[in-house]
Amino acid sequence: MASYYYLIASLPTLNSDDDMPMTYEEFLQNCQGNVSEETYKRLESLTLSSSEGPLLKEWAATYGMLIKELNSQRSMALGKPYPSGFDKDGTNTQMVTAALSAKTPLESEQILLDYEFELLDTLVGLHQFDDYVLFGYALKLKLLERRSCFEKEKGQAEFQHLFDQVQQRVYSL
């Protein structure tokens, strides 16, 4: 545990609106030798839906509710039914509504990313230099890694292509 002081203090700050300061692989390299073998294995196999380990059970429940709300609202927008057997959270509903109302898909993703960072900060709470902070950092890095896959130019081109198709269908009526 003593090595966590240096490890966590040496990690660059993560912000939801910044680029990744390091890759997840670089993060793992920083962790190797500074965390237990069990912790390292959990970090190595970490996904956004992981639920085993420090902070991960709480995150899985919180993130799962957000994803269900997102799927529910998307289904409603498409006129499709969605099972209503999940606990709705007012804040999740507001954030998903705001994200789905955004002007662009990239803006929508940024709204959700900002909110996910807030959720992680809340879950980590007042923990310092322990597994909660380490896994919270790892999850934030995974979220940034996911966002880095989005390419604005390709996304805009695909959006324009889909929009053009919709316009053609409307004009053909």
C-alpha positions in Angstrom: 0.0 0.0 0.0 2.9 2.4 0.7 3.8 2.4 -3.0 0.4 3.7 -3.9 1.4 7.2 -2.6 4.0 7.6 -5.3 2.0 5.8 -8.0 -1.2 7.7 -7.6 0.7 11.0 -7.1 2.7 10.4 -10.3 -0.3 9.8 -12.5 -1.3 12.8 -14.7 -4.7 14.4 -14.1 -7.6 13.1 -16.2 -10.3 15.5 -17.4 -13.3 14.5 -19.5 -12.6 17.2 -22.0 -8.9 16.5 -22.5 -7.1 14.0 -24.6 -5.6 10.9 -23.0 -2.3 11.8 -21.3 -1.2 8.2 -21.6 -2.5 5.0 -23.0 -4.0 2.3 -20.9 -1.0 0.1 -21.6 1.3 2.9 -20.3 -0.9 3.1 -17.2 -0.5 -0.7 -16.7 3.2 -0.4 -17.0 3.2 2.3 -14.2 1.2 -0.1 -12.1 3.3 -3.1 -12.6 5.5 -3.7 -9.6 3.6 -1.1 -7.6 0.4 -3.0 -7.0 -0.3 -6.6 -5.9 -0.4 -9.3 -8.6 -4.2 -9.7 -8.0 -4.8 -6.0 -8.4 -2.7 -5.9 -11.6 -4.7 -8.8 -13.1 -7.9 -7.0 -12.3 -6.6 -3.8 -13.9 -5.3 -5.8 -16.9 -8.7 -7.3 -17.6 -10.7 -4.2 -16.7 -13.6 -3.2 -18.9 -16.3 -0.5 -18.3 -18.7 -3.3 -17.3 -16.4 -5.0 -14.8 -18.0 -5.6 -11.5 -15.4 -7.5 -9.4 -13.0 -5.5 -7.3 -12.7 -2.3 -5.4 -15.2 0.3 -6.6 -16.2 -1.9 -9.5 -19.4 -3.3 -7.9 -20.7 0.2 -7.2 -19.6 1.4 -10.6 -21.3 -1.5 -12.4 -24.6 -0.7 -10.7 -24.4 3.0 -11.4 -23.1 2.6 -15.0 -25.7 -0.2 -15.6 -28.5 2.1 -14.6 -27.2 4.9 -16.9 -27.0 2.4 -19.9 -30.5 1.2 -19.2 -31.8 4.7 -19.2 -30.0 5.4 -22.4 -31.4 2.3 -24.1 -34.8 3.1 -22.8 -34.9 6.6 -24.2 -33.4 5.4 -27.5 -36.0 2.7 -27.8 -38.8 5.2 -27.0 -37.4 7.6 -29.7 -37.6 4.7 -32.2 -41.1 3.7 -31.1 -39.9 0.4 -29.8 -40.8 -1.1 -26.4 -38.2 -1.4 -23.7 -38.6 -3.4 -20.5 -39.4 -1.0 -17.7 -38.1 -3.3 -14.9 -35.3 -1.0 -13.7 -35.0 1.7 -11.1 -35.1 5.1 -12.8 -32.9 7.9 -11.5 -33.9 11.5 -12.1 -30.4 12.7 -12.7 -29.7 9.9 -15.2 -32.9 10.7 -17.0 -32.0 14.4 -17.2 -28.4 13.7 -18.4 -29.5 11.1 -21.0 -32.2 13.5 -22.3 -29.7 16.3 -22.6 -27.2 14.0 -24.4 -29.9 12.7 -26.8 -30.9 16.3 -27.5 -27.4 17.4 -28.4 -26.7 18.9 -31.8 -24.1 16.3 -32.8 -23.3 12.7 -31.7 -19.9 13.9 -30.5 -21.5 16.5 -28.3 -23.8 13.9 -27.0 -20.9 11.6 -26.1 -19.1 14.5 -24.4 -22.2 15.2 -22.2 -22.3 11.5 -21.2 -18.5 11.4 -20.6 -18.7 14.5 -18.3 -21.5 12.9 -16.3 -19.6 9.5 -16.1 -16.6 11.3 -14.7 -18.8 13.0 -12.1 -20.3 9.6 -11.2 -16.8 8.2 -10.7 -15.7 11.2 -8.6 -18.7 10.7 -6.4 -18.0 6.9 -6.0 -14.3 7.5 -5.2 -15.4 10.1 -2.6 -12.8 10.9 0.0 -10.6 7.9 -0.7 -6.9 8.7 -1.2 -4.0 6.5 -2.3 -5.9 3.3 -2.3 -7.6 0.8 -4.7 -10.7 3.0 -5.0 -8.7 5.8 -6.4 -6.6 3.5 -8.6 -9.6 1.8 -10.1 -11.5 5.1 -10.5 -8.5 6.4 -12.4 -8.4 3.3 -14.6 -12.1 3.5 -15.4 -11.7 7.2 -16.4 -8.8 6.2 -18.6 -11.0 3.5 -20.2 -13.7 6.1 -20.8 -11.2 8.5 -22.5 -9.9 5.6 -24.5 -13.4 4.9 -25.7 -13.9 8.5 -26.7 -10.5 8.6 -28.5 -12.0 6.0 -31.0 -14.5 8.6 -32.3 -13.2 10.5 -35.3 -15.0 13.8 -35.8 -14.5 13.8 -39.6 -15.8 10.3 -40.1 -18.7 10.8 -37.8 -19.7 14.0 -39.6 -19.4 12.3 -42.9 -21.6 9.4 -41.7 -24.1 11.8 -40.2 -24.3 13.8 -43.4 -24.8 10.5 -45.4 -27.6 9.4 -43.2 -29.2 12.8 -43.2 -29.0 12.9 -47.0 -30.8 9.6 -47.2 -33.6 10.8 -44.9 -34.0 13.9 -47.0 -34.2 11.9 -50.2 -36.9 9.7 -48.7 -38.9 12.8 -47.5 -38.6 14.4 -51.0 -39.7 11.2 -52.7 -43.0 11.2 -50.8 
